């Protein structure tokens, strides 16, 4: 995660450090929660989608694929 100034009043260094420290853990939690909810829904609906097949073996993803959205 990049630590910088996006807004003129974006000067809370403590908050930035907390966000930087927790970034990896939180991205992992968001991924896990989303993956599990999707797979649970597929199981409930008794369907196996192409995405579900790809998600079953996944335990993590490369968070760098999201960096472009931060810079947009």
Backbone as a ProteinNet text record, in pm:
[ID]
protein_1_A
[PRIMARY]
XXXXXXXXXXXXXXXXXXXXXXXXXXXXXXXXXXXXXXXXXXXXXXXXXXXXXXXXXXXXXXXXXXXXXXXX
[TERTIARY]
84.5	0	88.7	46.8	119.9	72	163.5	127.2	162.2	63.4	87.4	-21.8	-24.6	-125.8	-216.7	-343.4	-440.6	-518.3	-546.9	-623.3	-539.4	-566.5	-487.9	-489.6	-600.4	-611.8	-576.4	-520.5	-486.1	-350.8	-349.8	-223.1	-214.8	-312.9	-314.3	-217.4	-95.4	8.9	-21	-81.2	-113.9	-214.6	-318	-418.2	-356.3	-269.6	-203.5	-120.9	-50.9	31.2	-55.8	-167.7	-259.8	-314	-356.5	-407.8	-300.2	-179.8	-70.4	-41	-39.4	-9.6	-115.3	-241.7	-351.7	-393.8	-337.2	-380.4	-384.6	-273.4	-266.6	-367.9	-379.1	-475.5	-618.4	-651.3	-789	-825	-732.2	-759	-782.6	-703.4	-723.4	-858.9	-901.5	-1033.3	-1145.7	-1133.5	-1236.6	-1243	-1127.6	-1124.6	-1188.4	-1144.9	-1198	-1348.7	-1396.1	-1539.9	-1619.6	-1572.8	-1641.9	-1641.1	-1524.5	-1510.6	-1604.3	-1602.5	-1685.1	-1834.2	-1874.9	-2016.8	-2062.4	-1978.6	-2012.2	-2023.4	-1924.7	-1929.3	-2046.6	-2080	-2197.9	-2325.7	-2335.8	-2453.8	-2464.9	-2351.6	-2353.4	-2399.5	-2351.7	-2390.9	-2540.6	-2589.7	-2731.6	-2817.7	-2773.8	-2849.5	-2822.2	-2729.6	-2690.1	-2645.2	-2556.2	-2496.1	-2344.9	-2276.8	-2131	-2093	-2059.8	-2025.4	-1876.7	-1838.1	-1697.2	-1617.4	-1675.5	-1608.1	-1591.7	-1694	-1684.7	-1574.1	-1562.4	-1456.9	-1318.9	-1305	-1176.6	-1152.2	-1259.7	-1244.8	-1214.1	-1262.7	-1242.5	-1096.8	-1002	-863.5	-792.8	-853.4	-786	-789.6	-674.2	-667.6	-623.8	-578.2	-535.5	-531.7	-506.3	-488.9	-383.7	-337.3	-233.9	-300	-284.9	-349.8	-299.8	-187.3	-132.5	-221.5	-308.9	-401	-499.5	-513.7	-606.2	-540.2	-409.8	-339.6	-385.3	-420	-464.7	-589	-674.1	-795.8	-763.3	-653.7	-614.9	-561.1	-503.2	-440.4	-535.8	-652.7	-749.8	-813.9
-117.2	0	123.2	221.1	346.8	437.1	501.2	598.3	734.7	820.6	952	1048.5	1160.8	1262.5	1272.9	1244.2	1252	1381.9	1427.6	1549.4	1646.7	1773.6	1875.9	1856.3	1805.8	1787.7	1645.7	1566.8	1427.1	1420.8	1459.2	1470.9	1384	1298.6	1216.3	1098.7	1117.2	1016.2	886.9	897.7	778.2	691.8	754.6	681.5	616.6	688.4	632.3	509.2	514.5	400.6	280.6	304.7	195.9	132.9	215.4	163.4	84.2	135.2	66.9	-67.2	-68.2	-190.5	-297.8	-257.9	-354	-388	-321.5	-338.1	-484.4	-554.3	-693.5	-782.4	-769	-849.9	-820.6	-694.1	-658	-699.5	-684.8	-730.1	-881	-952.1	-1096.6	-1131.8	-1058.4	-1083.6	-1056.5	-946.4	-913.6	-1023	-1068.9	-1177	-1304.1	-1345.1	-1468	-1461	-1351.2	-1337.1	-1342.8	-1270.9	-1268.8	-1406.4	-1470.2	-1604.2	-1702.3	-1703.2	-1797.9	-1773.1	-1647	-1615.2	-1662.6	-1639.9	-1683.4	-1835	-1904.7	-2051.1	-2105.6	-2042.7	-2083.8	-2066.5	-1955.4	-1930.2	-2034.2	-2069.8	-2173.6	-2307.2	-2336.9	-2462.2	-2461.4	-2350.2	-2339	-2353	-2290.3	-2296.2	-2424.7	-2503.5	-2629.3	-2608.6	-2507.9	-2482.1	-2477.2	-2512.5	-2503.9	-2418.6	-2294.4	-2202.7	-2212.3	-2152	-2147.5	-2071.9	-1964.5	-1888.9	-1973.9	-2047.4	-2133.6	-2236.6	-2292.7	-2390.5	-2327.7	-2201.3	-2132.5	-2093.8	-2063.6	-2018.2	-2131	-2250.2	-2361.1	-2376.1	-2382.5	-2402.9	-2275.2	-2159.2	-2033.4	-2006.9	-1973.6	-1936.6	-1792	-1729.8	-1590.3	-1537.9	-1409.9	-1352.1	-1243	-1202.1	-1099.8	-962.6	-896.3	-768.2	-660	-681.9	-581.7	-561.2	-658.1	-641.6	-527.8	-484.2	-375.2	-238.4	-230.9	-103.1	-1	-45.2	46.1	123.8	61.5	130.9	242.5	229.8	334.2	456.8	432.5	540.8	609.7	549.8	606.9	732.8
0	0	0	-77.7	-83.3	30.3	96.8	199.8	144.2	132.2	75.9	117.2	50.2	78.1	-44.1	-26.6	-134.4	-127.6	-8.1	12.1	95.9	79.7	150	301.5	355.3	500.7	544.9	455.3	482.8	553.3	682.9	755.2	880.2	904	1023.6	1006.1	1050.3	1031.2	1106.7	1223.7	1301.7	1226.5	1173.3	1096.6	973.8	905.6	787.9	823.8	933.9	976.4	1013.1	1079.6	1113.9	986.3	891.8	765	691.8	690.9	623.7	689.8	821.7	897	875.6	870.3	861.5	718.8	620.4	482	438.7	452.2	406.7	475.1	605.6	681.1	637.2	619.7	585.1	442.4	349.3	212.3	213.2	292.4	304.9	362.4	463.2	523	424.1	348.8	249.5	142.9	97.1	-1.4	54.6	173.4	233.3	252	305.3	330.9	200.5	100.4	-29.1	-94.8	-93.9	-152.1	-83.2	48.8	123.4	103.5	99.7	77.9	-60.3	-160	-295.9	-302.6	-245.9	-248.9	-168.4	-57.3	19.9	-61.6	-134.9	-218	-328.8	-389.6	-493.1	-435.8	-316.7	-253.1	-221	-169.3	-136.8	-262	-371.3	-496.9	-574.4	-525.3	-588.1	-732.2	-750.1	-881.1	-865.1	-970.5	-972.4	-1092.6	-1068	-1175.4	-1207.4	-1319.2	-1355.2	-1248.6	-1197.1	-1091.6	-966.2	-928.6	-810	-826.8	-945.5	-970.8	-951.2	-991.3	-975.1	-829.7	-755.5	-617.3	-518.6	-545.5	-450.3	-406.9	-498.6	-454.4	-408.1	-431.4	-397.7	-247.8	-193.5	-52.4	-35.1	-144.5	-141.2	-284	-299.2	-431.2	-424.2	-538.8	-546	-537.3	-425.3	-402.2	-497.4	-560.6	-652.5	-774.3	-803.2	-915.5	-892	-768.3	-734	-738.6	-748.5	-736.9	-841.3	-958.8	-1062.1	-1020.7	-940.8	-896.9	-797.8	-726.6	-632.9	-706.4	-820.4	-894.2	-991.5	-1011.6	-1106.4	-1054.5
[MASK]
++++++++++++++++++++++++++++++++++++++++++++++++++++++++++++++++++++++++

